[in-house]
Amino acid sequence: MTGNAALAFSRVGHAFLGRSLFEDFDLTLEKGEAVALLGPSGSGKTTLLQIAAGIVEPVKGRVTRGYARQAVVFQEPRLLPWMTLTDNIAYGLAARGESRAARRATAERLALSVGLEEGDFEKYPAELSGGMRQRANVARALAVDPDMLFLDEPFSATDVGLRRHLQDLLIAAAREKGFAVLLVTHDLSEAVRVADRIVVLSGRDGRIAASRTLAGRPGERSERAIFEQVEAWSDDPLFAELFSATERLR
Amino acid sequence: MSQVLAGLGWTGRYLWAGWAGLAGIFCFLAGWQAGHEIYGSFILPSPAETAAAIGALMARADFWTVVRESAGRALSGFAIAAVIGTASGLVAGYSFAAMRLMKPLVTVMLGVPPIGWIVLALIWFGSSGGTAVLTVVIASAPLSFAGALEGVAKRDRQLDVMAQSFGASWLYRLRTITLPHVLSYLFPAWTTTAGSAWKVTVMAELLSNSGGIGGELATARALFDIPLVTAWLAVTVILALATDYGVLHVVREAAERWRSAGLPWGVKR
């Protein structure tokens, strides 16, 4: 691992109930780089993210982390139902022992920045809509000021407008703060929009089937360029083989 | 301002819910009155006679001393049982080995009838308050144990993973994720055991001749003063209800305010 790497998998292997998900997986993320992991269902994308975030211990190999603070945006919001919105957003800060006043100020600032309103601060998750909970999920991750952000299909259940809004927000935050991003997604257009590099996993043995660096920087690509990139990837025979028609429709 | 209004709304809803409870109590009083009219005062004194006897009791100089004595035993037994039962239930929930170790003990505690423990406690403690306290602890602890064990086992693992991803310590996760979840399993156990703590205390006092409400009941029985018997029984029930609705329900409503938060106004739980 080079001194500039945020995260490095080296010869990582994992199995679940005797079935090998992947073997000898190698991948390095540079500091400030956004990598999208794309792959068909069951290719082990989420497991790789969990291994990277230290949630799952790999069966073999090792993960080297060159960052100080991490945060994960999960597919489901995973808010604590008994905590108010601001307490939920401040959860990571409270876990590392920040003072109540400081974490409240950060939580309120981030809540407003993701499009939540002051009147929502004292609401419990049950009082919030699905979109608001997902905004809180993103705010909670950004609150800890991470230098490595893991995104596990974070916007798959959100409507198109909110998805774009949260994607733009994350891109802007990543550019401003310079944190590295590992995004797991099914959505090719999301990968092209958010990432510097796309890594495609093979569905059979979890090996890397393709890895390509995209032209331009996230946030600077035009809609036309994104569309053309998605088109080019979709027409690639390798891609067509990996993703069945149903996968592509997702 | 909105917080004050929310607080007032919550208090109003809590008090309004009391009407349903009162209606149940009045139905019971009506049945009691009917029984009195069939069997007469010697077998079953009327609610009014009982109320008069309670009035006379409260005028007695030692009334509050007697109540305090029983209350001390019932509540300390309940508190000790809640702490021991909950703590061991939490340990058993996290540790499979501890669960395998403790479950047979709990089965033994549940299997031996409270009267059996009273006899044993009488031998160990004699005619002292210890007999009542021990019996309450043994009768109540298994329920808290089972509640805590079930609560830990059914906790949301995804929330735990979320907390781990933020580097939350085990203790912090216990406090913010497991305990609030376990509380919803503990409150039903605690309301049941708070009620039975009073019953078991009075029974143990009566059998061990160790004063308190049970001791007063024994005296009233010896004197064939039936209104006095029903008066003391009514006092015990009132105290048990006060513990349940005056303390535990209030704590539960406050601790689990989030549960009703998502319900629109007027939706019943």
Boltz contact constraints between the chains, C-beta under 6 A:
constraints:
  - contact:
      token1: [A, 53]
      token2: [B, 165]
      max_distance: 6.0
  - contact:
      token1: [A, 55]
      token2: [B, 161]
      max_distance: 6.0
  - contact:
      token1: [A, 55]
      token2: [B, 165]
      max_distance: 6.0
  - contact:
      token1: [A, 72]
      token2: [B, 165]
      max_distance: 6.0
  - contact:
      token1: [A, 78]
      token2: [B, 158]
      max_distance: 6.0
  - contact:
      token1: [A, 78]
      token2: [B, 159]
      max_distance: 6.0
  - contact:
      token1: [A, 78]
      token2: [B, 162]
      max_distance: 6.0
  - contact:
      token1: [A, 81]
      token2: [B, 258]
      max_distance: 6.0
  - contact:
      token1: [A, 82]
      token2: [B, 180]
      max_distance: 6.0
  - contact:
      token1: [A, 82]
      token2: [B, 258]
      max_distance: 6.0
  - contact:
      token1: [A, 92]
      token2: [B, 166]
      max_distance: 6.0
  - contact:
      token1: [A, 95]
      token2: [B, 166]
      max_distance: 6.0
  - contact:
      token1: [A, 95]
      token2: [B, 168]
      max_distance: 6.0
  - contact:
      token1: [A, 95]
      token2: [B, 172]
      max_distance: 6.0
  - contact:
      token1: [A, 124]
      token2: [B, 258]
      max_distance: 6.0
  - contact:
      token1: [A, 124]
      token2: [B, 261]
      max_distance: 6.0
  - contact:
      token1: [A, 126]
      token2: [B, 261]
      max_distance: 6.0
  - contact:
      token1: [A, 126]
      token2: [B, 262]
      max_distance: 6.0
  - contact:
      token1: [A, 127]
      token2: [B, 261]
      max_distance: 6.0
  - contact:
      token1: [A, 127]
      token2: [B, 262]
      max_distance: 6.0
